[in-house]
Amino acid sequence: MVLLHGLLSTPREFGLISLPLQSRGVELIIPHIKGYTEGDRTRFTRWQEWVDAASEAIHEQVGVDRPFVLGGLCTGGMVAAAVALRGEFNVQSLVMMSPSFGYDGWARDRWWGWRKLGFLLGVDRWISIRERSPYGIKNEKIRRWVERDMEQRASSAAGPSALPLWGINQSERLMRHVVKRLPELHTPTVIMTSTEDEICTVDSVRRVFNTLPGDANRLVVLENSFHMITIDNDRQQVTAELLKCAGKIEHSASENIQTISGMPSKSPIGAFTPPDAQTGKLA
């Protein structure tokens, strides 16, 4: 299973589900993607470069013939879909977690609309948007831990503390490319979203989901999380759905999936930062 993290972020976004997946026998790969994984965010890269780099990483770590599940969180799901649409790999199923098919969620204020002016004026390479509460997390305890993490470093398990406007611009361009071409995708696809996603509404996700061809696709709607479903309240169900895609369980068994819910009180952030999570070499 190959999972791609969110926009300009790190593998830490999968820190709470990686061990449960591996303990059920999933060989998990979370690759470093040149120009997309956290690094120098002032260096401009286009979305096509993200897709090229993801394809290159998958080619190196998986190969072209070996069957595997390909998934991604938020923009990572868009990158995964763009890779699957190329038809270069033996993708058994595609999993898109919290895909942002539209920016119509409840947390977007009126200033969000001004981003397009920055795009048009070409100043998006010099402007950054700082993340703010609730950071895509409904669980208050985890949100507090993430907030402290963002104060101490440039990124957290919920993603970077600030995003360059050019990254948002390229993410939206990628989204439009994927939405336009999804009706051509014949890979069985699972889309997971939440009724309380503050970035993108379920209605927007459902409209895009209905354009997928075939009858092997599934829309999974979660009910107790915000955008960051891999670390929020529904992470057990997310894990169960990924295990189903990998053929490790036949029915939803989220109540039996052991996730890190009782985190150590002295160092809770450690749950997000196992040593391997920094490199992505989880297999």
Disulfide bonds with the S-S distance in Angstrom:
none
